Amino acid sequence: MTDPVSNNTNARDRRVQSQYESYPYPERNPDDEKTRLIAGSPSNLFELNHYVFGGARDLSKPMKALVAGGGTGDAAIMLAQHMRDADVPGEVVHLDLSGPSQAVAQARAKMRGLDNIRFVTGSLLDVAKVAPGPWDYIDCCGVLHHLEDPDAGLTALAGQLAPDGGIGVMVYGEYGRTGVYHMQDMLRTIAPGGAIPDDERVAMAKRLAADLPNTSWIMRNDLIRDHVGGGDPGIYDLFLHSRDRAYRVPEIADFVTQASLRLTGFIEPYRYDPDWLVSDPRILKHLHEQDQITRASFAESFAGNLKKHIFYAVRDDNPVALPSTADPQVTPHLPNLNAEDIAKALPTGGKITVTTDGLKTTMAVPTLSRPIVALCDGNRSLAEIHAAIREKRSDLDYDAFKRQFDELYKVMNAINRMVLRLPA
């Protein structure tokens, strides 16, 4: 006797694999590697060192990193490039089921001359067989929310972590994707998967998007514009995916806990902290009494614009803590940023306004923000930055400098513009 549930699951599995073979996502042209590196979160080398290793990893040691469901290669290319640039030995393994997607990633690696990436074809659910650990770091970005059982996927990956290893994950956020699931429901009615060819389904999705009234949820959500002027892979991934779920903060907490993991941080941190978002002091007073997840959940509901959740986690028996600025030999890093460019954009004290997905937040920065950031080249320690500034400000002792740095770091870390590396 056949199991209809199993048959439906297998059919969806085949459609998901077929999607990424027909429409490798995200669309990437290997020739573009000549002019730019696509960089972001998770998996920036110094960002993951901060959130997974407490800023304390010895970067002269070989690092084993797995990109699970690597697609067309963004995370694997970025991390492998960062490792090469920082002379970090080791390798990045790109694991994916889709041959065409993996071929794009391979072409991109070849264009960059990266010889520290190895490509493995297979499912992340079979990671213990096809790409066994222990892994120092695992990236899984935009994949788990497409599995039949995301919990099983995260648990499988967590089981292959080294004792001091960690994972960087991106899954969809529910509130910021308002309207997407209404579109998916409509398209299941007029362009069901398996009933008509995929190119006809994509054409139907375009027709539906063009015919929508301004009152539809997707038209009212300015955060979602992947389908406007985008390519077919983006439209398919957004509206026609066979499996697609989104998460709220409390569900993320449960998701991580069931895999025997512990959250170490959300990216960007300020978006999960009501102290940066809420202005009413009486509301904040009540929130100060709440635990971190409750506060993060409130922030998510308050802003309403989180269309994805990026977070880092370690094994729940790993006591690692985030680094602090207590040691003068700590080195600040500006992930994916140029110190001089950021310094020019900062005022000489006062307020800055940060805008993310339509939300404007005003933050105070100290008077030495510009000269401090200009010296954050990833090589100078706090003591060295202080010494360089003191050449022009001989009256500035370390304690006074440290107070200004801490004010700046509070803001820059909150918006994911600064992380720390402890001395080796």
C-alpha positions in Angstrom: 0.0 0.0 0.0 1.4 3.4 -1.0 1.7 6.2 1.5 0.1 9.4 0.0 2.0 11.7 2.4 5.3 10.2 1.4 4.4 10.4 -2.3 3.5 14.1 -1.9 6.7 14.7 -0.1 8.7 13.0 -2.8 6.9 14.9 -5.5 7.7 18.2 -3.8 11.3 17.1 -3.4 11.6 16.5 -7.1 10.0 19.9 -7.9 12.4 21.7 -5.6 15.4 20.1 -7.2 14.0 20.7 -10.7 13.5 24.4 -9.8 17.1 25.0 -9.0 18.3 23.0 -12.0 16.0 25.0 -14.3 16.4 28.3 -12.5 19.7 28.5 -10.6 19.2 31.0 -7.8 20.3 33.7 -7.2 21.2 34.6 -10.8 24.9 35.2 -11.1 27.2 35.9 -14.0 30.8 34.5 -13.3 32.3 37.4 -15.4 31.1 39.8 -12.6 33.7 38.3 -10.3 36.3 40.4 -12.2 34.8 43.6 -10.8 33.2 42.9 -7.4 32.8 40.5 -4.5 29.3 39.9 -3.3 29.6 40.1 0.5 27.1 40.1 3.3 25.8 38.1 6.3 26.2 35.5 7.5 29.7 34.2 6.9 31.9 37.2 6.7 35.1 35.8 8.2 35.5 38.4 11.0 31.8 38.5 11.7 31.6 34.7 12.2 34.7 34.9 14.3 33.0 37.4 16.6 29.7 35.5 16.9 30.8 31.9 16.8 34.3 32.0 18.4 33.9 35.0 20.7 36.4 36.8 18.5 39.1 34.5 19.8 39.7 32.0 17.0 43.4 31.6 16.0 43.2 32.5 12.3 46.6 30.9 11.6 44.9 27.5 12.2 43.2 25.6 9.3 39.5 26.2 9.2 37.0 23.7 7.9 33.9 25.4 6.6 30.8 23.9 5.0 28.3 25.9 2.9 25.2 23.7 3.0 22.9 24.3 0.1 25.4 26.7 -1.4 23.4 27.4 -4.6 25.2 29.6 -7.1 27.9 30.3 -4.6 27.6 33.7 -2.8 28.6 32.5 0.7 31.2 30.0 -0.5 32.9 32.5 -2.7 32.9 35.3 -0.1 34.2 33.1 2.7 36.9 31.4 0.6 38.0 34.8 -0.7 38.2 36.2 2.9 40.2 33.2 4.0 42.6 33.6 1.2 43.0 37.4 1.8 43.6 36.8 5.5 46.0 33.9 4.9 43.7 31.5 6.8 44.5 27.9 5.8 41.8 25.3 5.3 38.9 24.9 2.8 35.3 25.7 2.1 33.1 22.9 1.0 30.2 23.8 -1.2 27.4 21.3 -0.9 24.4 21.4 -3.2 21.9 19.1 -5.0 21.7 21.2 -8.1 24.3 20.5 -10.8 23.5 23.7 -12.7 23.7 25.9 -9.6 26.9 24.3 -8.6 28.3 24.8 -12.1 27.8 28.6 -11.7 29.5 28.5 -8.3 32.5 26.6 -9.8 32.8 29.1 -12.7 32.8 31.9 -10.2 35.5 30.2 -8.1 37.6 29.6 -11.3 37.3 33.2 -12.3 38.8 34.3 -8.9 41.4 31.5 -8.9 40.1 30.2 -5.6 41.7 26.8 -4.9 40.4 26.5 -1.4 36.8 25.5 -2.4 35.8 21.9 -2.8 32.5 21.0 -4.5 30.3 18.1 -3.3 26.9 17.1 -4.8 24.3 16.0 -2.3 21.6 16.9 0.1 22.3 18.6 3.4 20.0 16.0 5.0 22.7 13.4 4.1 25.5 15.6 5.4 26.8 12.9 7.8 27.5 10.7 4.7 28.3 13.1 1.9 30.1 15.8 3.8 30.9 14.6 7.3 32.4 16.8 10.0 33.5 17.9 12.3 33.1 21.4 10.8 34.4 24.5 12.5 31.7 26.5 10.7 28.6 25.8 8.7 26.7 28.3 6.6 23.1 27.5 5.6 21.5 30.5 4.0 18.1 30.5 2.5 17.8 26.7 2.5 16.2 25.3 5.6 12.9 27.1 5.1 12.5 25.1 1.9 12.8 21.7 3.4 9.9 19.4 4.2 11.3 19.2 7.8 13.5 22.2 8.6 14.0 20.9 12.1 15.6 17.7 10.7 17.8 19.8 8.5 19.2 22.0 11.2 19.6 19.0 13.5 21.6 17.2 10.8 23.9 20.1 10.4 24.3 20.7 14.1 25.3 17.1 14.5 28.4 17.7 12.3 29.8 20.7 14.2 33.1 20.6 16.0 32.7 21.1 19.8 33.7 24.8 19.5 32.1 25.2 16.1 29.0 27.2 15.1 26.5 27.9 12.3 25.3 31.0 10.4 21.7 30.7 9.2 19.2 32.8 7.2 15.5 31.9 7.1 12.6 34.0 6.0 10.8 36.3 8.3 7.0 36.2 8.4 6.0 39.8 8.8 8.2 41.4 6.2 7.0 38.9 3.6 3.3 39.8 4.0 1.7 39.3 0.6 4.1 36.7 -0.7 2.0 33.8 0.6 -1.2 35.3 -0.7 0.5 35.3 -4.2 1.7 31.7 -3.7 -1.9 30.6 -2.7 -3.3 32.3 -5.8 -0.7 30.7 -8.1 -1.4 27.3 -6.7 -4.9 27.8 -8.1 -4.1 29.1 -11.5 -0.6 27.6 -12.1 -0.2 24.5 -10.0 3.1 22.8 -9.8 3.4 19.6 -11.9 0.3 20.5 -13.9 1.9 22.9 -16.4 5.5 23.5 -17.5 7.5 25.8 -15.3 8.0 28.5 -18.0 4.2 28.8 -18.3 4.0 29.0 -14.5 6.5 31.9 -14.5 4.6 33.6 -17.3 1.4 33.3 -15.3 3.1 34.7 -12.2 4.1 37.7 -14.2 0.6 38.2 -15.5 -0.9 38.0 -12.0 1.6 40.5 -10.6 0.9 42.9 -13.5 -2.9 42.6 -12.9 -3.0 43.2 -9.1 -4.9 46.1 -7.6 -3.2 48.5 -5.3 -5.2 47.0 -2.4 -3.5 43.6 -2.7 -1.1 42.7 0.1 1.9 42.3 -2.1 1.3 45.7 -3.7 1.0 47.3 -0.2 4.3 45.7 0.9 7.1 48.0 -0.4 9.7 45.6 1.1 9.1 43.0 -1.6 10.1 44.1 -5.0 12.0 41.0 -6.3 9.4 40.5 -8.9 9.6 44.0 -10.3 12.0 44.0 -13.2 13.7 40.9 -11.9 14.7 37.7 -13.7 12.7 34.5 -13.9 14.7 32.7 -11.2 13.7 35.4 -8.7 10.1 35.3 -9.6 10.0 31.5 -9.4 11.8 31.5 -6.0 9.5 34.1 -4.6 6.1 33.1 -5.8 6.2 29.5 -7.2 8.4 27.6 -4.7 7.1 24.2 -3.9 8.0 24.6 -0.2 8.4 27.9 1.6 7.8 28.8 5.3 8.6 31.9 7.3 9.5 32.3 10.9 8.9 34.7 13.8 11.5 35.2 16.6 9.9 32.8 19.1 9.9 30.1 16.4 13.6 30.8 15.7 14.3 30.2 19.4 12.5 26.9 19.3 14.1 26.0 16.0 17.6 26.5 17.5 16.8 24.8 20.8 15.4 21.6 19.2 18.7 21.2 17.4 20.7 21.4 20.7 22.1 24.8 19.7 22.2 28.2 21.4 21.7 31.6 19.8 24.7 33.9 20.0 23.3 36.8 17.9 20.9 38.2 15.3 22.1 40.3 12.4 21.6 43.3 12.6 21.4 43.4 16.4 19.6 46.7 16.7 16.6 45.4 14.7 16.0 42.9 17.6 16.5 45.4 20.4 13.6 47.7 21.5 16.0 50.1 23.1 17.0 51.3 19.6 13.4 51.3 18.3 11.0 52.4 21.0 11.0 56.0 22.2 8.3 55.8 24.9 10.0 55.4 28.3 7.1 53.7 30.0 7.0 51.0 27.3 10.7 50.5 27.6 10.5 50.2 31.3 8.2 47.2 30.9 10.4 45.7 28.2 13.6 45.9 30.4 12.1 43.3 32.6 11.7 40.8 29.8 14.1 38.1 28.5 16.1 38.5 25.3 13.7 36.5 23.1 10.6 38.3 24.4 12.3 41.6 23.7 13.4 40.5 20.2 9.9 39.3 19.5 8.5 42.6 20.5 11.0 44.5 18.3 10.0 42.3 15.4 6.3 43.0 15.8 7.0 46.7 16.5 8.9 47.3 13.3 7.0 44.8 11.1 9.7 44.8 8.4 11.9 41.8 9.0 11.6 39.7 5.8 14.5 37.4 6.8 16.2 36.4 10.0 20.0 36.0 10.0 21.5 34.5 13.1 24.5 32.7 14.5 24.4 29.7 16.9 26.7 27.3 18.7 26.3 24.0 20.4 24.3 24.4 23.6 27.2 23.0 25.6 29.6 25.6 24.2 30.0 28.4 26.8 31.6 30.9 24.4 30.6 34.5 25.0 30.7 37.5 22.7 34.0 39.5 22.8 34.2 42.8 24.7 36.4 45.9 24.5 38.0 45.3 27.9 41.4 44.3 26.4 43.4 47.2 24.8 44.8 44.6 22.4 41.4 43.9 20.9 41.2 44.7 17.2 38.0 46.2 15.7 36.9 45.1 12.2 34.5 46.7 9.8 33.0 43.7 8.0 32.8 44.2 4.2 33.5 47.9 4.5 36.3 50.4 3.8 37.4 52.4 6.9 38.1 55.6 5.0 34.7 55.5 3.2 32.8 54.9 6.4 34.7 57.6 8.3 33.8 60.2 5.6 30.1 59.3 6.0 30.2 59.8 9.8 29.7 63.2 11.5 32.1 64.6 14.0 29.8 63.7 16.8 26.1 64.1 17.0 23.4 61.9 15.4 23.3 59.5 12.5 20.2 58.1 10.9 20.2 54.5 9.9 17.5 53.3 7.4 16.8 49.6 6.9 13.9 48.3 4.9 12.0 51.6 5.3 12.7 52.0 9.1 14.6 55.1 10.1 16.5 55.0 13.5 18.5 57.8 14.9 21.6 57.0 17.0 24.1 59.2 18.8 27.8 58.9 18.0 30.7 60.5 19.9 33.0 63.4 18.7 35.9 61.1 17.8 33.8 58.8 15.6 35.4 59.9 12.4 39.1 59.6 13.3 38.5 56.3 15.2 36.7 54.6 12.3 39.3 55.9 9.9 41.9 53.9 11.8 39.9 50.7 12.1 41.8 48.9 9.3 41.5 45.4 10.9 45.2 45.5 11.9 45.3 48.1 14.6 44.4 47.3 18.2 42.5 49.7 20.5 45.8 50.6 22.0 47.3 51.4 18.6 44.3 53.4 17.5 44.5 55.4 20.7 48.3 56.0 20.2 47.6 57.3 16.6 44.9 59.6 17.7 47.0 60.9 20.6 49.6 62.2 18.1 47.1 65.0 17.5 45.3 64.9 20.8 48.1 64.6 23.4 45.6 65.4 26.2 43.5 62.3 25.4 44.3 59.5 27.9 43.3 55.9 27.3 40.3 56.0 29.6 38.8 59.0 27.8 39.5 57.4 24.4 37.9 54.2 25.6 34.7 55.9 26.7 34.4 57.4 23.2 35.2 54.1 21.5 32.6 52.2 23.6 29.9 54.7 22.6 30.8 54.3 19.0 31.1 50.5 19.2 27.7 50.3 20.8 26.2 51.9 17.6 28.5 50.3 15.0 28.0 46.8 16.4 24.2 47.3 16.7 24.0 48.1 12.9 26.5 45.3 12.1 29.3 47.7 11.0 31.9 46.6 13.6 33.0 43.4 15.2 36.0 42.5 17.4 38.9 40.1 17.2 40.8 39.2 20.4 44.6 39.0 20.5 46.0 35.5 19.6 
